[in-house]
Amino acid sequence: MLRYIIKRTLFMIPLLLGITVICFFVMHLAPGSPTDLQTEMNPKASAEMKERLRTMYELDKPIHVQYASWLTKISQGDLGTSFSTDHRPVADKIMERLPVTILINLLSLFIIIAVAIPLGVLSAVHKDSWFDKATTVFVFIGFAVPTFWLALLLMIYFGSHLNWLPISGLRSLNYEYLSATDRLMDVVKHLVLPVFVSAFGGLAGLSRYMRANMLEVIQQDYMMTARAKGLSERDVIYKHALRNALLPAITILGLSIPGLIGGSVIFETIFAIPGMGQLFYMSVMARDYPTIMGILLIGAILTLAGNLIADVSYAVADPRIRIS
């Protein structure tokens, strides 16, 4: 198992390099440049000033030279300096916001696993029952409803109409004056809507995959053999069928991690959450190339790590994979 993990980790290096090459070149294809956005609203900005900015940001060099310079800095652990007006190190800006994004995505992933798997199993076991039909309707709604539209509806209903939950940020204005328990509850209330919106689509998809896998497994011959041996229905379903049905679901779960990270851009912007997704959106609007590449690099690493975890979980769930 250790050898397998090491091999997969080493394989991630050229893959990560390829991702950065594509992202770097595609990023420069977008219209506009950092110097245009910083000077077009300034009537005193001359052509010489624009050229100085291009030289300072190394934008006057060929794109392959820019990429080689960025890659050299990355190899030394330097993500560069932001093109924004604060000119802060990109690593500092990302590290301020990364924990928030990771927290929301981990909570979303936990909810997806805790709810979708039992939901799919029960739907398969009670096929064509009222419960199965109700979950089918839920799944189609989950697939059909756009994330941003659902977020706005929840904000209007629970935030403005009922006034139960806050609709923006992670803390209230009086957070500093609250007790430790009230501070925790305040953060939890702020996280309810973003986490639900983040998990809703993945919850619907994984439960449907789990149902399809379970229906296929429980019809296999070895399931009838297990029942013929006198095993209880609970043991047959949860000890034999579930473990085999989990294999494709683990793969789907690993592939859903990029979607969760990418979805952070949407719900963090809508809910004004100071996370990596919101920073990415603002960086794209400002053409802040170093920050964009830093966030894409972190997102790629998290995605590849999620796929590695999925592969390891696959081997844990199926001993035959460990043997091979």
C-alpha positions in Angstrom: 0.0 0.0 0.0 2.8 2.4 0.9 4.5 1.7 -2.4 1.3 2.4 -4.3 0.8 5.7 -2.5 4.4 6.8 -3.3 4.0 5.9 -7.0 0.7 7.8 -7.2 2.3 10.8 -5.4 5.2 10.9 -7.8 2.8 10.6 -10.8 1.0 13.7 -9.5 4.1 15.9 -10.1 4.1 15.9 -13.9 0.3 16.1 -13.9 0.4 19.1 -11.7 3.0 20.7 -14.0 0.8 20.1 -17.0 -2.2 21.7 -15.2 -0.1 24.8 -14.4 1.0 25.1 -18.0 -2.6 25.0 -19.3 -3.8 27.4 -16.6 -1.0 29.9 -17.2 -1.5 30.2 -20.9 -5.3 30.2 -20.8 -5.2 32.9 -18.2 -3.3 35.2 -20.5 -5.8 34.7 -23.3 -8.4 36.6 -21.3 -9.0 40.2 -22.6 -7.5 43.0 -20.6 -4.4 43.2 -18.5 -3.4 44.4 -15.0 -1.9 47.5 -16.3 -5.0 48.5 -18.3 -7.3 48.1 -15.2 -4.9 50.2 -13.1 -4.4 53.0 -15.5 -7.6 53.4 -17.6 -9.5 55.2 -14.9 -6.5 57.5 -14.2 -6.4 60.5 -16.5 -2.8 61.3 -15.5 -1.6 57.8 -16.6 0.6 58.2 -19.6 1.8 55.6 -22.1 5.2 55.6 -20.4 3.6 54.8 -17.1 1.8 51.9 -18.5 5.0 50.6 -20.0 6.8 50.9 -16.7 4.0 48.9 -15.0 4.4 46.2 -17.7 8.1 46.1 -17.1 7.7 46.0 -13.3 5.2 43.0 -13.7 7.4 41.4 -16.3 4.5 41.4 -18.8 6.7 42.8 -21.5 8.5 39.4 -21.7 7.4 36.4 -23.9 4.8 34.3 -22.2 7.0 31.2 -22.0 9.7 33.4 -20.2 7.0 34.6 -17.8 5.9 31.0 -17.0 9.6 29.9 -16.5 10.0 32.8 -14.1 6.8 31.9 -12.2 7.8 28.2 -12.1 11.3 29.1 -10.7 9.7 31.1 -7.9 7.2 28.3 -7.2 10.0 25.7 -6.9 11.5 28.0 -4.2 8.3 28.2 -2.3 7.4 31.7 -3.5 4.0 32.3 -4.9 4.9 35.8 -5.9 3.5 39.3 -5.1 0.0 40.3 -5.9 -0.7 42.9 -8.6 -3.4 44.5 -6.5 -2.9 47.8 -4.8 -1.8 46.2 -1.5 1.1 44.4 -3.2 1.0 41.7 -0.6 2.6 38.3 -0.9 0.2 35.9 -2.6 0.9 33.2 0.0 -0.2 35.4 2.8 -3.5 36.4 1.0 -4.3 32.7 0.3 -3.4 31.4 3.8 -5.8 34.0 5.3 -8.7 32.6 3.3 -7.8 28.9 2.7 -8.9 27.6 6.1 -12.4 29.0 5.6 -12.8 27.3 2.2 -11.4 24.0 3.5 -13.7 24.1 6.5 -16.8 24.7 4.4 -15.8 22.0 1.9 -15.1 19.5 4.6 -18.4 20.1 6.2 -20.2 19.8 2.9 -18.3 16.6 2.1 -19.2 15.2 5.6 -22.9 16.0 5.0 -22.8 14.4 1.5 -21.3 11.2 2.8 -23.5 11.0 6.0 -26.8 11.6 4.1 -26.3 10.4 0.5 -25.0 6.9 1.3 -27.8 5.9 3.7 -30.4 7.6 1.4 -29.2 5.6 -1.6 -29.1 2.3 0.3 -32.6 2.7 1.7 -33.9 3.8 -1.7 -32.5 0.6 -3.3 -33.6 -1.7 -0.5 -37.2 -0.2 -0.7 -37.3 0.1 -4.4 -40.5 1.6 -5.9 -41.8 2.5 -2.4 -43.1 5.9 -1.4 -39.7 6.7 0.1 -37.9 5.8 -3.1 -40.2 8.0 -5.1 -39.8 10.9 -2.7 -36.0 10.7 -2.9 -36.2 10.5 -6.7 -38.1 13.8 -6.7 -35.5 15.2 -4.3 -32.7 14.1 -6.6 -34.2 15.6 -9.7 -34.7 18.9 -7.9 -31.1 18.8 -6.7 -29.9 18.3 -10.3 -32.2 20.9 -11.8 -31.9 23.8 -9.3 -29.0 26.2 -10.1 -26.8 26.8 -7.1 -26.9 30.6 -7.2 -30.7 30.7 -7.5 -31.1 28.3 -4.6 -28.7 30.5 -2.5 -30.7 33.6 -3.3 -34.0 31.9 -2.4 -32.6 30.7 0.9 -31.2 34.1 1.7 -34.6 35.8 1.0 -36.7 33.2 3.0 -34.5 32.3 6.0 -32.6 35.6 6.2 -35.0 38.4 5.2 -38.4 36.9 5.7 -38.0 34.7 8.8 -34.8 36.4 10.0 -33.5 33.1 11.4 -30.1 33.0 9.7 -27.5 35.6 8.7 -27.1 36.0 4.9 -23.5 37.2 4.6 -20.1 36.9 6.2 -18.9 34.6 8.9 -19.3 36.8 11.9 -21.8 39.3 13.2 -20.9 42.9 14.0 -21.0 42.3 17.7 -18.9 39.1 17.5 -16.1 40.5 19.7 -18.5 41.2 22.6 -20.1 37.7 22.6 -19.2 34.9 25.0 -17.3 31.8 23.7 -20.5 29.8 23.4 -22.3 32.6 21.6 -19.4 33.1 19.3 -19.5 29.4 18.3 -23.2 29.6 17.7 -22.8 32.8 15.7 -20.3 31.1 13.3 -22.5 28.0 13.0 -25.5 30.2 12.0 -23.4 31.9 9.4 -22.2 28.5 8.0 -25.6 26.9 7.7 -26.7 28.3 4.4 -23.3 28.2 2.6 -22.7 24.6 3.7 -26.2 23.5 2.6 -25.9 25.2 -0.8 -22.5 23.6 -1.3 -23.7 20.1 -0.4 -27.1 20.1 -2.1 -26.0 19.3 -5.6 -23.4 16.6 -4.5 -25.9 15.1 -2.1 -28.5 14.5 -4.9 -25.9 13.1 -7.3 -24.2 10.7 -4.9 -27.4 9.3 -3.5 -28.6 8.4 -7.0 -25.3 6.7 -7.8 -25.5 4.8 -4.5 -29.0 3.6 -5.3 -28.0 2.4 -8.8 -24.9 0.6 -7.4 -26.9 -1.1 -4.6 -29.6 -2.2 -7.0 -27.0 -3.9 -9.1 -25.2 -5.5 -6.2 -28.3 -7.0 -4.4 -29.2 -8.8 -7.6 -26.0 -10.7 -7.8 -25.8 -14.5 -7.2 -23.5 -14.2 -4.1 -26.2 -12.2 -2.4 -28.7 -15.1 -2.7 -25.9 -17.4 -1.4 -25.5 -15.1 1.6 -29.2 -15.3 2.3 -29.3 -19.1 1.8 -26.6 -19.4 4.5 -29.0 -17.9 7.0 -27.6 -14.4 7.4 -30.0 -11.8 8.5 -31.1 -9.2 5.9 -29.3 -6.5 7.8 -26.0 -8.4 7.5 -26.6 -9.1 3.9 -27.2 -5.5 3.0 -24.8 -3.7 5.3 -21.9 -6.2 5.5 -21.9 -7.7 2.0 -23.8 -5.5 -0.5 -22.8 -2.1 0.9 -19.1 -2.7 0.8 -19.2 -3.7 -2.9 -21.6 -0.9 -3.8 -19.3 1.7 -2.2 -16.5 1.2 -4.8 -18.1 3.2 -7.7 -19.4 5.7 -5.2 -15.9 6.3 -3.8 -14.8 7.2 -7.3 -17.7 9.6 -7.9 -17.0 11.1 -4.5 -13.3 11.7 -5.4 -14.3 13.3 -8.7 -16.8 15.6 -6.9 -14.1 17.3 -4.9 -13.1 19.6 -7.8 -16.7 20.6 -8.1 -16.9 21.5 -4.4 -13.8 23.6 -4.7 -15.0 25.3 -7.9 -18.4 25.9 -6.3 -16.7 27.9 -3.6 -16.4 30.8 -6.1 -20.1 30.9 -6.5 -21.4 30.6 -2.9 -18.6 32.5 -1.3 -19.2 35.4 -3.6 -23.0 35.3 -3.0 -22.7 35.0 0.8 -19.7 37.4 1.0 -17.6 34.8 2.7 -13.9 35.7 3.0 -12.7 32.5 1.5 -10.4 31.4 -1.4 -13.4 31.4 -3.8 -14.2 35.0 -3.2 -10.5 35.9 -3.5 -10.3 34.1 -6.8 -13.3 36.0 -8.2 -11.9 39.3 -7.2 -8.5 38.4 -8.6 -10.0 37.4 -11.9 -11.8 40.7 -12.1 -8.6 42.6 -11.4 -6.4 40.4 -13.7 -4.2 39.7 -10.7 -2.2 37.0 -12.4 0.0 35.8 -9.5 -3.0 35.4 -7.1 -5.0 33.6 -9.8 -2.1 31.2 -10.4 -1.6 30.7 -6.7 -5.2 29.8 -6.1 -5.3 27.5 -9.2 -2.2 25.8 -7.9 -3.6 25.3 -4.4 -6.9 24.1 -6.0 -5.1 21.6 -8.2 -3.1 20.2 -5.3 -6.3 19.8 -3.2 -8.0 18.1 -6.2 -5.2 15.7 -6.8 -4.9 14.9 -3.1 -8.7 14.2 -3.0 -8.3 11.8 -5.9 -5.4 10.1 -4.1 -7.5 9.7 -1.0 -10.3 8.3 -3.1 -7.9 5.7 -4.7 -6.6 4.7 -1.2 -10.2 4.4 0.1 -10.9 2.2 -2.9 -8.1 -0.1 -1.9 -9.3 -0.1 1.7 -12.8 -1.0 0.6 -11.7 -3.8 -1.8 -8.9 -6.1 -0.6 -8.5 -7.4 -4.2 -7.1 -4.0 -5.2 -4.5 -4.1 -2.4 -3.4 -7.5 -3.5 -3.1 -6.5 -7.2 
